[in-house]
């Protein structure tokens, strides 16, 4: 890693990196388009080095088919802005739903998806499901239909109060 | 970075480490392929999704491991070449992973035994001296935790269920238990990796795995079968007759149309 460079170089780098973060905040998650990749907490670093942009991306689930689409979307968006980026996989530490921003949680709920609980609580008991509030009527009188839903990151719930089915973004 | 900070690597390609990582990869890949066979056939839509989700995770983990194995081998083989262009004798998954799905009970038993094993294994591997392997293990562990919750949950439900469901899971357990000894039988590669701090001592994993499985079997009111000495050596490429059929289906496209892409 280079420790050299003038103060001006450092400022230019910081400005370039901030610009990349702003661009990334407009790249949607392909499966939950109300969330940006920044909201989702999968962008682990942005570094401007020697005229190249390095973007570190953490996969949510190791088999998530959206991972490659996301890489493509990031590259395309940056290219449209005249930037060439190198995408780097960041496995460690493993992504956690705790990294979804507060803004992301608000957007999820408004979209009808119950956001993950903020603190990872391990459920040890067989069949025990976390209590999740309905994103529409806020009732906690809900039940889990299936731990596995429409995508790897979601479980399927239904509200017993307003009778609406909904997705819960799982806590991992 | 100075040379002293580099992980311990021999100058020659690290054959043992390559084999070790390939075994982990193949077990996940073969088990993932088996679970994928349930898509569209599971007893209920929720289980169809559940098994497909587990399959997806396992194949994702296999991809990370295969890519790393290919780099260790240093012959330019990537994840696809390793998955689709190797013959059965070159696969080194544990024999339990390739056993046919049978009925849902049998799939649940196979899954629970292997999920419990991967839980213990990845818990240890996340502290491996091999940093890349430790990172993959830490990622896989998060997913394996809910895999085990799913399979153990079903084992209890079926075991402590109707006479019919109980009989079916007990039969599956009796049939599959003989494959579990291989999970803890260390050979020269395992021992070498243990010595180098890459992998755990498999014999030490067994009591912890057994305690975990026993707790589930107790709640499921099932009886643990007697141990048998194992003649299975899937890890060394000596497989049951079932692997060939699985590979024929999995590899068909790349074998017939080499290099084809989406």
Interface residues (C-beta under 8 A of the other chain):
Chain A: X59 X61 X62 X63 X64 X65 X91 X92 X93 X94 X122 X123 X126 X127 X145 X146 X147 X148 X149 X152 X156 X172
Chain B: X46 X49 X50 X52 X53 X55 X56 X57 X58 X59 X60 X61 X63 X64 X134 X135 X136 X138 X139 X140 X142 X143 X145 X146 X149 X150 X152 X153 X156 X157 X219
